[in-house]
Amino acid sequence: MEARSLGDCIDEYLLYLENVKGRSAHTVRGYAEDFRHFDGDPGRDVDITSLDLARLRALVGEMSRTGYSVASIDRFIAAVRGLFAYCKKNHYIQENVALELRTLKKPKVLPRFMTQAEIDTLCSQPDRKPLLWPARDKALFEMLYSSGCRVSEIASLCLSDFTEGYASAVVMGKGSKERYVFFEQDARSALEKYLDERRERFPASLQDGDAFVAQVFLNQRGTALSASGIELIVREYSGVKGTNRPMTPHSFRHTFATAMLLNGADIREVQSMLGHSSINATQRYTHVTAERLRDVYDQAFPHSGKND
């Protein structure tokens, strides 16, 4: 069996994820970030066969003592398991010791969503407090809420993905799975206003040629707006300069799912709209809606103890 360093195995595994498994660039970057925990001890130059269970457990323990969250540690463990499974399959190691690593028990955290008043307030912030590019930012918020898209899906959304009238679009979700998402009238109106301004600011970006930008949302320089750029915009308008209730792009997705279920949508239909591969990922929103209904009950029912 040819000796291979941990670093070489990591680099090869990342290429495998991208080119063979078809993982997105965002996912591959996430794996690469997780593997950086190896940069100290044992280091990337160590022989992959020298990594035993005790050494891996020691690294997990060090992460815990350093203050990494349960989610970060579990993500690292999952990445290591995948790496070692790949090495075992290719006969770089004889035994997959990473199978014995146990993930930590995560506290149940319900998705953070906004009430109707809160989502309305945040979507109107670009009109009230024009912090960046108001027309773009309003369209961005309305479309995130209306469609339930992930931030990566909105960032990669192209003009050619829309149906006529911007009523729906095809997005590429996790696992390279396509699905239809929909946009109601407020989102379509905001999008059309933004595209008019985009045409005025960057006329070449909407025409075929070297300067053409296929993505819908642009930054202030006229190039495609990244997922991290969208996160910055949401933080700006939901931070102290805006609503002062910090949110993330994923909060729009949580709010979309919660609103759909509260208003009677079937959970299987919501699963399809969100692009969840498993119904379990969607079911957590039923807990959110149950808690929300309980709050309404406690506030409204005269014998609940709230109105004594």
Salt bridges, closest charged atoms under 4 A:
ASP11 OD1 - ARG44 NH2 2.85
GLU12 OE1 - ARG4 NH1 3.32
GLU33 OE2 - ARG36 NH1 2.26
ASP34 OD1 - ARG75 NE 3.14
ASP41 OD1 - ARG55 NH2 3.21
GLU62 OE1 - ARG65 NH2 3.00
GLU118 OE1 - ARG245 NH1 3.15
ASP127 OD2 - LYS138 NZ 3.44
ASP137 OD1 - ARG136 NE 2.80
GLU142 OE2 - LYS138 NZ 3.56
GLU153 OE2 - ARG150 NH1 2.59
GLU153 OE2 - ARG179 NH1 2.83
ASP196 OD1 - ARG199 NH1 3.23
GLU236 OE2 - LYS241 NZ 3.27
ASP298 OD1 - ARG294 NE 3.15
